[in-house]
Amino acid sequence: MSVVQPIPARHKNVNRAEVCDQNFKEFVQSWRGRAATAGAASAAVLPGSRCSAQDFLELFDSQLISRHLDLMARVLRVRNKVFYTIGSSGHEGNAMVARLTRHTDPAFLHYRSGAFMAERFRKLPGLDPIMDSALSFAASAEDPASGGRHKVWGSKPLWVLPQTSTIASHLPKALGTAVAIEQARRIGHALPVPDDSIVVCSFGDASSNHATAQTAFNAAAWTAYQKLPAPVLFVCEDNGIGISVKTPNDWVRANFESRRDLDYFFADGLDLASGYEQVARAVHHVRTTRRPTFLHLRTTRIMGHAGTDFEIEWRSIEELMAVEATDPLLRSAAIALEAGLYAPESLLARYEDFRQRCFAAAEEADRRPRLQTLAAVMAPLAPFSPDKVAAEAARADYAPRRVAAFGGEDKLPEKQPPRHLAIQINNALHDLFAKYPETLLFGEDVAQKGGVYTVTKGLHKAFRNARVFNTLLDETMILGLAQGYANMGMLPIPEIQYLAYFHNACDQIRGEAASLQFFSNDQYRNPMVVRIAGLGYQRGFGGHFHNDNSITALRDIPGLVVGCPSRGDDAAMMLRTLAALAKVDGRVTVFLEPIALYMGKDLYEAGDGQWLTSYPPPEQAMPLGEARIYEGAAHAAQPPAADQPSDLVIFTYGNGVPMSLRAARTIEQELGWRVRTIDLRWLVPLNEAFIAAQAATARRILVVDEGRHAAGVGEGVITAIVEGGHGAIPLRRVVGADTYTPLAGAAFLVLPGEADIVAAARTLR
């Protein structure tokens, strides 16, 4: 077959998209090669490959669809008919990956995946890759992927999970999904995809250097090294450049070819003649060996990073010409013409037909409705079915399993004496494992050791390694695994050992897990309960890594639910509701555990045992947003007196609850005030209506927040009070300092204490 020759130079000020379009037409018009005979054209057109004439023609069509979607976007963006111009031009070879995988192989895609999508659309009848893509480009509310919330490649029936990943942030959840496919068999869980499915995950060469990508590669190899299956196909689409930063020549091959337990394959994505069989080998390898596989797919990037990237301003015309000469559509055209599958005239007609169809679809999509209200935009972000959640949280139809989990009827936790917080969390986790056979708990040190505070003690013994297991020391991957298990219909309970350790991995929740319902229009969900040990006041073991009160990173995540108990019975009931939120509404939830209260037994004096609680039976749960109200200094929750104002209302949570109750006793004795202490319990979202209603019956207000002065929970409480119309009530905030927490006793200089609460109350006299 002939070699594609460089295209003559154009004027440097000409739009390069127009150049690439004209290049193709001129290449075909000027074709002078010799076509194959009719008989040869009907046979396999690619010698030595399994790619038949039909395979090739459909792949070529997918390439043409992708190209004309790019060209359409460049033209119509300036007319505000479409809103996205990061194109797939030069990456059209990824159509081969789509053709050689199944539509039930979950796919997490690079944004240059237009041809992949066009090809995967063939897997199911009745789907239209052009119209569906046009609706997404136009941000139409009828976009079947995201409902108009973003231009994403996605499809529920085609198992392409919509995402707008930051660089490489989708790789951990792709690996997690691959691991989950194999984990399901070990726990007897029915998968939503065939048992021999693989996971496809594509990304660019520049992204392969990102820390999040590297953690996924490392975890994949770590898994394979232990002979555990992880059938993920990492597809590195190597175009040699990241926006404007060039990848060193041959860097991807040198970096990945010899990595242990990450099997390397190369395929030429610019040439269907050679690339098809190479891709086929990689797909066959990962499906049959169940090992993580790295497919290095050669691509190029033409027409710039996006419509706003005028490459001529920073690349020479000679360099641009050389890149444009590697256009994979020119190579595919040469194959088609040489094989006699097209004559030049018929190929140009096919090319122009796709142009017309793409523009017609875009014009039609522009006429379709777009999101018009805030309610419509936010509808899939945080679904909440309170009645169904309450029923699920209180469902207790698993008595035989829980008796077995606790080792006998007489050992059920509700029949035991009152216990401290750590024990009741442990009991609640045993309960959840009995209730939901698809539950998995994992993290650092959680299995045989039972966690650094023994909160998960006994779970591994009761439910074995298939459901309770240690991970590598990598919070990013822990949360990536959680997303993978959730994608496959399980209920993951990952543990982040300390709140400080969450911060380096928070984008797995902020940018990935919590955004999936939003960007998929609630077609895909990531139900999970993330356990995080944190907050301050630890004695004998501290510093800022283990006394981390920075809750702001959690409060900033749209759609997230965060609960924080201060006592054992609340913890058990809260966990039931968090699990129900995950199961019923697919919510991403966080259970924030105050470390300093784990072993707390006493409230006022040593030995009083007033912070121990009985275990609530399994049919009792805590509604989302419901606070606990303490009247006076009583350690038991009391209903507030009807319409009787309190001299002082204290809003707090976590460690602040027993601390505020102790301070309330002093305030009552010293000032003679009637004090009401409110344990918010739910930190995200705050129950603003309840806070305002409680403020309405207060003569004075204190907000006790162990978080930092800037951006703590207390700011949200005060906002709810003021916006509720109660800003005139005398109010003070008792809050932590804006500093890292020092070691040893100095930690208590930066955290609020009982004396600070009492002193603040005195200023309100």
Residue, then its C-alpha position, 0 to 999 in steps of 0.5 A: m500500500s502507498v505511503v501518505q505524502p505530506i500535504p502542501a503548505r498553506h498560509k499560516n493564518v488559515n484555520r488548521a481545521e479547514v486545512c485538515d478538512q481540505n487535506f482529506k478532500e485533496f488527497v482523495q481527489s488526487w488519488r492515482g493509485r491502482a485499486a484492487t480487483a473486485g474479488a480481492a476487495s471482498a476478502a480480508v483487506l488487511p493482510g495478516s489481520r483478522c480485519s475483514a472488509q466489513d470491519f474496516l468499512e465500519l471502522f472507517d465510518s466511525q473515524l469519519i463520524s468522529r472527524h465531522l463532529d470535530l469539524m462541526a463543533r469548530v464551526l458552530r461554536v462561534r455561533n453558540k450552537v455548541f459549547y465544546t471543542i476539545g476534539s478527537s482528530g488524530h485519535e480516531g484509531n481508538a475505534m479499534v479498541a471499541r470494536l474489539t471489546r464488548h459494549t458490556d466492558p465498562a469504559f472510562l474514556h479519554y476526552r478524545s474518544g469520539a471514534f471509540m463512541a461511534e464504534r461502540f454505538r454499533k454494538l446495540p441497535g437503535l442508537d444514533p451516535i451522531m444525534d446523541s453526540a450532537l445533543s451533548f455538544a449542544a448542552s441539550a437537556e435531552d442529551p442521553a449522557s448527562g442531560g445537558r450538564h456537560k459534554v461527556w462521552g457516556s452511555k448507560p446501555l453501552w456501559v460508558l460511564p460519563q465523567t469529566s475527570t481531571i487529569a488521570s483521576h479516572l484511572p483508580k476507579a477503572l482499576g477498582t471496577a476491574v478488581a470488583i468484577e473478580q471480587a464479585r465471584r468471591i462473595g457470591h455477588a451477581l454482577p451487572v455485566p458478564d463475568d468475563s468482562i474487562v474494563v477499558c480506560s483511556f488517557g493521554d501520554a501527558s496524563s500518564n505522568h500524573a500522580t493519580a495515574q501512577t498510583a493506579f499503575n502501581a496498584a494494578a501491578w501490586t495486585a497482579y504481583q499477588k496473583l489477584p485478577a485485575p482485568v483492566l486495559f489501560v489505553c495510553e493514546d500517545n499523541g506526543i504532546g500535552i496541550s503545548v508540552k511535548t512528551p520526550n521522544d519514546w518516553v511512554r515506551a521506555n517508561f512502561e514497556s518493562r514494568r513488572d506485572l503491567d503487561y505492555f502492548f503497542a498498537d499503531g492507532l494511525d494505521l488500521a492495517s497494522g493496528y487492528e491485530q495489535v489491539a486484538r492481541a492486547v484485548h485477548h490477553v487481558r480478557t484471558t489472563r485477567r492481568p492489568t494490561f497497558l496498550h500503548l496506542r500511537t496517535t497524533r493530535i491535529m487541529g490543536h488541543a481545542g478550538t481556542d488553541f491556535e497552534i500556529e502561534w507557538r509551533s512552526i508551519e513546518e511542524l504543523m504540516a508534518v503532524e497533519a501529514t500523519d492524519p489517520l484518516l488519510r491512511s484509512a482513505a489510502i487503504a480503502l482506495e487501494a483495496g477497491l472498497y471505494a472509488p475516489e468519488s464515492l469516498l468523497a460522497r461518503y465523507e460529505d454525507f457524514r458532514q451533512r448529517c453531523f451539521a443537521a444533527a447539530e442544528e436539530a440539537d440546538r432547537r432542543p430544550r436546554l436546562q432552564t432552572l436551578a432545580a433542573v440543573m441540580a436534580p440528579l446531584a443529591p437525590f433523597s427519598p426520605d420515606k424509602v430511606a427511613a424504611e430501608a434503614a429500619r429494615a430488620d428482616y435478617a435476624p438469622r444472619r445477625v445472630a450468626a454474625f454476633g455468635g448467638e442470640d445471647k450475644l446480640p449487642e442490644k442485650q449487652p450493657p452500655r458500651h463506648l463509641a468504638i464498640q458500638i461502631n464495631n457492633a453496627l458494622h457487624d450488623l451492616f455486614a449481616k444485613y447486606p451480603e454485598t458489603l465490603l470493608f477495606g483500608e489500611d490495617v482494618a483486617q486482622k489488626g482491626g484498625v489502629y483503634t480496633v474499631t473493626k476488630g473481629l470483622h475479618k474473623a467473622f466475614r473473612n478476607a473476601r469481604v474485609f481486607n487490607t489495601l496498600l497504603d494509598e488513599t487515592m486507590i482506596l477510594g478508587l476501589a470503592q468506586g469500582y465496587a459501587n459500579m458493580g453493585m456492591l456496598p463499599i465501606p472504605e476506611i481512611q485512617y485519619l482525616a489528614y490522609f483524606h486530603n491528598a485523595c479528596d478528588q476521588i470523592r469531589g471530582e469523581a465519586a460525588s459527581l457521577q450522579f450529576f454528570s450521568n443524569d442519575q443513570y450511574r451511582n457510586p453508593m458508599v459509606v466512607r469511614i474517616a477517623g478524625l477531629g482533635y483532642q487526642r492525648g498521647f498521640g497527636g500532631h496535625f496528622h492525627n488531630d486534624n480538624s479540617i472539615t472544610a474539604l468535606r463541606d465543599i463537595p456537592g452532593l456529599v452527606v457527612g455524619c458525625p456522631s458523638r456517642g455510641d447509640d447515635a453512631a449505630m443509628m447514623l450508620r444505618t441511615l448512611a447505608a440506606l442512603a447509599k442503597v436507596d438513593g445511590r449517595v456518597t456518604v462519609f461517617l466522620e468518627p471522633i477519635a478522642l471519643y472512641m473510648g470515652k466512658d465518662l462525662y463529668e467525673a471519672g468513673d461516672g460512666q455517663w457517656l456509655t450508651s446502650y446499643p439500639p435494636p436494628e429497627q431504630a435509625m436516625p433520620l438525615g438532618e435530625a439533631r439531638i437536643y440536650e436540655g440543661a446539663a443532662h447527659a440524656a437527650q431531653p425534649p425541649a419544653a414547648d415554646q419556652p425560650s432558653d437563656l443560652v443555646i449551644f450548637t455543636y458536634g463531635n467532641g464539642v458535645p460532651m465538652s459543651l455539656r460540661a460547660a453547660r453545667t458550669i454556666e447553669q451553676e454560675l449564671g443561673w441560665r437555662v442552657r440547651t445544647i444541640d448536637l447537630r450530628w449531620l454536618v453536610p448538609l446542615n439542617e438549616a431550617f432546624i437551626a433557625a427554629q432553635a435559634a428562634t427560641a434562644r436569648r443567646i447563642l454559642v456556636v462551638d466548633e472545633g474546626r478552624h476559624a476560617a471555613g469551619v462548620g460554625e460558619g454554616v451554622i451562623t449563616a443559617i441563623v442569620e438568614g433565618g432572620h435571627g441575626a439580632i440575637p447575641l451570638r459568639r463562636v468558640v472555634g479552633a485557631d487557624t493553624y496546624t495542630p502541634l504535638a502534645g499538650a500544645a495541641f490544646l492551645v489551638l483547640p477550643g476548651e470548656a473554659d473557652i465556652v464558659a468565658a464566651a458565655r460570660t461575654l453574652r451577659 
